[in-house]
């Protein structure tokens, strides 16, 4: 299966896909500038959208708040729900799970699995991983996204405690040395969903992955759920293949009248990388 998605007739603007026309410019501006945390929470207390996501394998649910008018980082993207479904399937039947080889090889000999999520957005994937796997997960995003992330973590504190999971929230501006060094490299696996969409973020994301996966003593793997929207995303994969071996470990069928579905990729350091 191709990993760089060269389907020339697939080119979908994610802003057009996820936001009404009259909100696009405002949302992009707010993504860049950020807001004061107290004012942010007060202004959106009455306008949020809460959704429950059922986890069949443990007969429980995750509560997630979206803020539709605030931009892409405050909404659920398709790849996140696919990742949640795969985590749920893994808990039910590890032998049939596409995540099993990665999680088994990454699991520490003692203690809980430590997971780092990049571009967490609403936090659905990170919170689900902590609950389903009983893992310690650090969810990260830009500073102005963190108030909503913290809200969602706190909203699920009871179910997290019941299943032995823990979620920490931290800022991470991709490619920024200060943020990357503050996080460190003490993780077993890195995950993300729908993070390849802005071409100006390709290099910062790759710098972050290089710092985490290639520059330390420990060799982690990166599992990324992705729904292709732009032809130019092939540029990211071509650059990434210079540093990592990339394989497809799962692919959804077409959905919502689209002939493509979410794909799960596994990135690992090339064997000849020092």
VMD Tcl script that draws the C-alpha trace (Angstrom):
set ca {
  {0.00 0.00 0.00}
  {1.32 3.45 -0.87}
  {2.24 5.56 2.11}
  {2.45 9.02 0.62}
  {-1.03 9.17 -0.90}
  {-0.47 10.30 -4.46}
  {-4.18 10.41 -5.38}
  {-4.17 13.52 -7.54}
  {-7.92 14.01 -7.43}
  {-8.10 14.13 -3.63}
  {-7.61 17.65 -2.35}
  {-9.95 18.76 0.41}
  {-9.51 21.99 2.33}
  {-9.75 21.06 6.03}
  {-11.09 24.51 6.92}
  {-13.90 24.08 4.41}
  {-14.54 20.58 5.71}
  {-14.76 21.45 9.39}
  {-15.85 25.09 9.68}
  {-18.64 27.23 8.25}
  {-17.40 29.86 5.79}
  {-18.05 32.81 8.09}
  {-15.90 31.26 10.85}
  {-12.75 30.33 8.89}
  {-10.82 33.59 9.10}
  {-11.74 34.15 12.74}
  {-10.81 30.60 13.68}
  {-7.41 30.78 11.97}
  {-6.65 34.06 13.74}
  {-7.60 32.64 17.12}
  {-5.46 29.56 16.52}
  {-2.45 31.86 16.14}
  {-3.00 34.44 18.87}
  {-4.30 32.46 21.87}
  {-6.44 33.81 24.72}
  {-6.33 34.37 28.46}
  {-7.36 31.12 30.17}
  {-9.89 32.56 32.63}
  {-11.64 34.68 30.02}
  {-11.55 31.77 27.57}
  {-13.40 29.44 29.94}
  {-15.93 32.08 31.01}
  {-16.80 33.10 27.47}
  {-17.43 29.55 26.31}
  {-19.19 28.08 29.33}
  {-22.59 28.42 27.64}
  {-21.57 27.64 24.07}
  {-19.64 24.39 24.30}
  {-20.66 21.11 22.74}
  {-20.30 18.01 24.90}
  {-20.15 14.53 23.39}
  {-19.96 11.09 24.96}
  {-17.80 8.46 23.29}
  {-18.62 4.95 24.38}
  {-15.83 2.42 24.97}
  {-17.39 -0.99 24.54}
  {-14.44 -3.00 25.83}
  {-14.76 -1.53 29.31}
  {-18.43 -0.47 29.13}
  {-17.56 3.12 29.90}
  {-17.61 6.51 28.21}
  {-15.38 9.52 27.63}
  {-16.86 13.01 27.82}
  {-15.32 15.51 25.40}
  {-16.06 19.22 25.02}
  {-15.74 20.79 21.59}
  {-15.74 24.53 20.95}
  {-16.83 24.70 17.33}
  {-16.23 28.41 16.83}
  {-12.68 28.43 18.20}
  {-10.86 26.67 15.40}
  {-9.54 23.31 14.33}
  {-7.80 22.42 17.59}
  {-11.10 22.57 19.46}
  {-12.96 20.07 17.28}
  {-12.90 16.33 16.78}
  {-11.35 15.16 13.55}
  {-12.14 11.84 11.84}
  {-8.76 10.25 12.55}
  {-9.23 10.68 16.30}
  {-12.41 8.60 16.31}
  {-10.69 5.90 14.25}
  {-7.81 5.82 16.74}
  {-10.31 5.51 19.60}
  {-12.03 2.60 17.84}
  {-8.71 0.82 17.33}
  {-7.75 1.26 20.98}
  {-11.15 -0.14 21.95}
  {-10.64 -3.11 19.62}
  {-7.18 -3.69 21.04}
  {-8.60 -3.98 24.55}
  {-11.26 -6.44 23.36}
  {-9.01 -8.63 21.20}
  {-5.27 -7.82 21.27}
  {-4.49 -10.72 18.94}
  {-6.49 -9.06 16.14}
  {-5.32 -5.51 16.87}
  {-3.10 -3.60 14.42}
  {-1.71 -1.80 17.48}
  {-0.59 -5.00 19.22}
  {2.96 -5.31 17.80}
  {3.77 -1.68 18.55}
  {2.30 -1.62 22.03}
  {3.80 -4.98 22.97}
  {7.30 -4.00 21.90}
  {7.03 -0.57 23.54}
  {5.69 -1.81 26.87}
  {8.20 -1.40 29.72}
  {9.28 -4.44 31.70}
  {7.91 -2.80 34.84}
  {5.53 0.07 35.43}
  {2.91 1.57 33.18}
  {3.17 2.39 29.51}
  {4.15 6.04 28.99}
  {2.62 7.72 25.94}
  {3.17 11.16 24.44}
  {0.47 12.61 22.21}
  {1.30 15.38 19.74}
  {-1.31 17.93 18.65}
  {-3.88 16.55 21.09}
  {-6.66 19.01 20.28}
  {-9.62 17.96 22.43}
  {-7.60 15.13 23.98}
  {-9.88 12.27 22.93}
  {-7.08 9.92 21.82}
  {-4.78 10.59 24.77}
  {-7.55 10.27 27.35}
  {-8.81 7.08 25.70}
  {-5.31 5.58 25.66}
  {-4.86 6.31 29.35}
  {-8.20 4.70 30.23}
  {-8.08 1.70 27.90}
  {-4.40 0.86 28.41}
  {-4.05 2.02 32.01}
  {-1.23 4.23 30.73}
  {0.41 7.47 31.79}
  {-0.25 9.85 28.90}
  {1.05 13.35 28.31}
  {-1.25 15.30 26.00}
  {0.25 18.36 24.29}
  {-0.77 21.25 22.10}
  {-0.29 24.99 21.67}
  {-0.67 27.02 24.90}
  {-4.05 28.51 23.98}
  {-5.52 25.01 23.46}
  {-4.56 23.77 26.93}
  {-7.52 25.18 28.92}
  {-9.97 23.04 26.97}
  {-7.63 20.06 27.17}
  {-7.48 20.41 30.96}
  {-11.26 20.68 31.09}
  {-11.63 17.41 29.18}
  {-9.05 15.64 31.35}
  {-10.79 16.79 34.52}
  {-14.18 15.77 33.11}
  {-12.90 12.22 32.83}
  {-10.93 12.07 36.09}
  {-13.25 9.50 37.66}
  {-13.08 6.99 34.82}
  {-9.33 7.56 34.53}
  {-8.87 6.69 38.19}
  {-11.14 3.65 37.90}
  {-8.96 2.17 35.14}
  {-5.55 3.15 36.44}
  {-4.84 5.81 33.82}
  {-3.28 9.22 34.23}
  {-3.19 12.20 31.87}
  {-0.81 15.13 32.17}
  {-1.20 18.30 30.09}
  {1.80 20.17 28.68}
  {2.50 22.84 26.06}
  {4.38 21.84 22.94}
  {5.14 24.17 20.08}
  {6.60 21.87 17.44}
  {10.25 22.46 16.74}
  {10.74 24.77 19.74}
  {13.77 23.56 21.69}
  {12.53 24.96 25.01}
  {9.25 23.05 24.85}
  {10.84 19.84 23.59}
  {13.52 19.80 26.27}
  {10.91 20.49 28.97}
  {9.00 17.40 27.83}
  {12.07 15.22 27.61}
  {12.19 11.77 26.06}
  {10.88 9.54 28.83}
  {8.15 7.90 26.76}
  {7.56 4.48 25.29}
  {5.48 5.46 22.27}
  {4.31 8.65 20.54}
  {0.84 9.03 19.01}
  {-1.06 11.64 17.03}
  {-4.12 12.01 14.83}
  {-4.81 14.45 11.99}
  {-1.66 16.52 12.48}
  {-0.49 16.74 8.85}
  {-2.58 19.44 7.23}
  {-0.68 22.77 7.25}
  {2.38 22.61 5.01}
  {4.23 25.24 7.07}
  {4.11 22.82 10.01}
  {5.74 19.88 8.21}
  {9.29 20.87 9.14}
  {8.50 21.77 12.79}
  {6.71 18.44 13.20}
  {9.64 16.55 11.68}
  {12.10 18.43 13.93}
  {10.01 17.39 16.92}
  {9.93 13.75 15.83}
  {13.67 13.81 15.18}
  {14.34 15.22 18.66}
  {12.14 12.62 20.33}
  {12.95 9.57 18.25}
  {16.47 9.97 16.88}
  {18.52 12.19 19.16}
  {18.12 10.32 22.43}
  {19.34 6.91 23.49}
  {15.88 5.34 23.40}
  {14.31 4.51 20.04}
  {10.58 5.18 20.24}
  {7.97 4.62 17.55}
  {5.35 7.07 16.35}
  {1.82 5.95 15.45}
  {-0.15 8.48 13.43}
  {-3.77 8.32 12.28}
  {-4.29 10.41 9.17}
  {-7.02 11.30 6.70}
  {-5.61 12.75 3.51}
  {-6.98 16.11 2.41}
  {-4.26 17.73 0.29}
  {-2.11 16.40 -2.56}
  {0.81 18.34 -1.07}
  {0.79 16.09 2.02}
  {2.99 13.74 -0.03}
  {5.79 16.26 0.62}
  {5.64 15.50 4.34}
  {5.87 11.76 3.78}
  {8.75 12.11 1.32}
  {10.72 14.15 3.85}
  {9.78 11.81 6.69}
  {10.96 8.74 4.78}
  {14.50 10.17 4.76}
  {14.51 9.77 8.55}
  {12.05 6.98 9.29}
  {10.80 3.67 8.03}
  {7.06 4.14 7.58}
  {4.48 1.41 7.21}
  {0.71 1.30 7.01}
  {-0.69 -0.80 9.85}
  {-4.40 -0.10 9.30}
  {-6.64 1.53 6.70}
  {-10.35 2.31 7.01}
  {-12.63 1.84 4.06}
  {-14.26 4.87 2.39}
  {-16.83 6.73 4.45}
  {-19.12 9.74 4.26}
  {-19.24 9.63 0.48}
  {-15.46 9.82 0.26}
  {-13.45 7.19 -1.56}
  {-10.66 7.37 1.04}
  {-10.57 6.53 4.74}
  {-8.35 7.08 7.76}
  {-4.95 5.40 7.58}
  {-2.77 4.44 10.55}
  {0.97 4.78 9.99}
  {3.86 3.48 12.08}
  {7.11 5.50 12.01}
  {10.36 3.98 13.29}
  {13.97 5.09 13.04}
  {15.81 3.72 10.06}
  {18.13 0.87 10.99}
  {21.15 2.77 9.65}
  {20.44 5.95 11.63}
  {23.06 6.75 14.26}
}
mol new
graphics top color blue
foreach p $ca { graphics top sphere $p radius 0.5 }
foreach p [lrange $ca 0 end-1] q [lrange $ca 1 end] { graphics top cylinder $p $q radius 0.2 }
display resetview
